[in-house]
Amino acid sequence: MHLGTDRACDGAVALHSADVRCVRLEFAMKMKKMIFGMGAALAAVVGASPASAAVYKYTVHRTDFPANIVDTITLDTATGAGNWSSNDPFSLNVVFTFPVDSTVYSGTSPQFTLHNLTNVSGIRTLNGVIYNLNLNLQPPELTFVAGVVVLSASWGPNGEGGNLLANITGFEDITPITPVSVPEPALLGLFGAGAVMVMMGRRRRPLSKSSAGKVQGNARLAMA
């Protein structure tokens, strides 16, 4: 019986040094695939963390209204949802959507403008008369500058109402706190153990003379 030295790696019991190297190489390749799979799973867990987003609330006061009429402007940078409302619901109520890639700043004196507002609707009370927002006369824009906020818009069928102007009197970051997903310690330990096993599998040490004699002796027994 002749034992070839050029046969493919098939996981068989090693009978000489070439087979030993072959089995080691096969083991290393399998461990590489396993460690790559664990790495992908770990990346998926880390990537599950939510993207950065903020919800800002600005308190404002329109100078043409009594001090007890307080307005709030809320901007959600994650969804692009915004609204300008009053504690007197018949005084003012505007809802809109802005592009989520818009630049939005916090604080009581921010400077930025929200263009291309969509899904805009609202009502406004002027001299005791309620008017609807008229989108046909003027595309609305929301501008913050030097502690003042301006909603450029027209109200009523003939533009009876013009731009809204208010002073910013307060600011609050009301972003919900969301827990961040963290990889389990056991997963990290498994990842490290797999890396060590791969490194051990890749080490190719030549057989010593005594080990080689044993392998040759096993080969003769198998041939008998």
Secondary structure by P-SEA (a helix, b strand, c coil): ccccccccccccccccaaaaaaaaaaaaaaaaaaaaaaaaaaaaaaaccccccbbbbbbbbcccccccbbbbbbbbcccccccccccccccccccccccccbbbbbccbbbbbbccccccccccccccccccccccccbbbbbbccccccccccccccccccbbbbbbccccccccbbbbbbccaaaaaaaaaaaaaaaaaaccccccaaaaaaaaaaaaaaac
